Every structure is written in structure tokens, then in C-alpha cells.
Amino acid sequence: MAIAIKLMIELFLLLAQTPSAQCHPSYPDLCLPIGRDVDCSDIPDSKKPVRITGKDDHRLDKDKDGWGCELNNGDR
């Protein structure tokens, strides 16, 4: 089940070409879903680090520097 969810999130991220109402506005470079928790492990390494421009609802930016899922600082 967890693998299927990760694959669905990855597909969702790859297919998202333009911002939409379903994409969280705080993550302008990726289409991360609103209302569903996403962890760094759900995001492909090729899409990291994640730029964060608003409220970090997914808690990806552990050190609060505006970048989440940085491979060198232990972000989840």
C-alpha cells in the first residue's frame, strides 16, 4: 500500500506541469497536494531540494531556511 501511494505521488508530481487549485502554493517548483501529507522520502531526489515560499504545511524545511528536503541536513 505504501509503495502504491509513493508511486501515485511521484506520478502526480511528474504530470503536474502548471499550477492548479490542487497544488500547494508554498511549493512553487513542484505540485505538492493540499490536504495530504508528503514527506521528503515521497519526492524524487531529482526534484530536491524543494523551494518553500510560504507556510511549510508538509514540514519539509527542518532548518527553516526556505529549502526543504536538503540531502545534507537530515530533513525528513
C-alpha positions in Angstrom: 0.0 0.0 0.0 2.8 2.5 0.9 4.6 1.7 -2.4 1.4 2.4 -4.3 0.9 5.7 -2.5 4.5 6.7 -3.2 4.1 5.8 -6.9 0.9 7.8 -7.1 2.6 10.9 -5.6 5.5 10.5 -7.9 3.2 10.3 -10.9 1.3 13.3 -9.6 4.5 15.3 -9.3 5.7 14.3 -12.8 2.4 15.1 -14.5 2.0 18.5 -12.9 3.1 21.0 -15.5 1.2 24.1 -14.4 -0.1 25.3 -11.0 -3.6 24.4 -10.2 -6.1 24.6 -7.4 -4.8 21.1 -6.2 -1.2 22.3 -5.8 0.0 23.8 -2.5 1.1 27.4 -3.3 4.1 27.3 -0.9 5.9 24.9 -3.1 6.1 26.8 -6.5 8.5 24.4 -8.2 6.5 21.2 -7.5 2.8 20.4 -7.4 2.5 19.0 -3.9 -1.0 18.1 -2.9 -3.1 20.1 -0.5 -4.5 18.2 2.4 -2.4 15.1 2.0 0.9 14.7 3.9 4.1 14.5 1.8 7.5 13.5 3.2 10.8 14.1 1.6 11.0 10.3 1.0 8.0 10.7 -1.3 9.8 13.2 -3.5 12.3 12.0 -6.1 15.9 13.0 -5.5 16.0 14.8 -8.8 13.4 17.3 -7.5 15.3 18.1 -4.3 15.9 20.4 -2.6 12.4 21.8 -2.5 12.0 25.6 -2.5 9.4 26.8 0.0 8.0 30.3 -0.3 5.2 30.3 2.3 3.8 28.2 5.1 5.5 24.8 5.2 2.4 22.6 5.8 4.3 19.5 4.8 7.1 20.3 7.3 9.9 19.7 4.7 12.1 22.5 5.8 13.6 21.4 9.1 16.1 24.3 9.5 13.6 26.9 8.3 15.9 28.4 5.6 13.4 28.2 2.7 14.6 25.0 1.3 13.2 21.5 2.2 14.5 18.0 1.7 18.1 19.1 1.6 20.1 15.9 1.5 22.7 17.1 3.9 20.8 18.4 6.9 18.5 15.5 7.9 15.2 16.8 6.6 12.7 14.1 6.6 
